[in-house]
């Protein structure tokens, strides 16, 4: 029984598992924050595009004169 209690061979795996879980949690939180920020920027760009882009020319109308 004492040999079992003194055996620390599995503790490294548990520690690595905790480190991986911490890295995953931080990665997910970072990606989520960046994603929200990017969505805000794209929404702002999308809202400003119609005011700065000229209206498209319809298919039946041509800007050049044909002879």
Buried (B, 14 or more C-beta within 10 A) or exposed (E): EEEEEEEEEEEEEEEEEEEEEEEEEEEEEEEEEEEEEEEEEEEEEEEEEEEEEEEEEEEEEEEEEEE
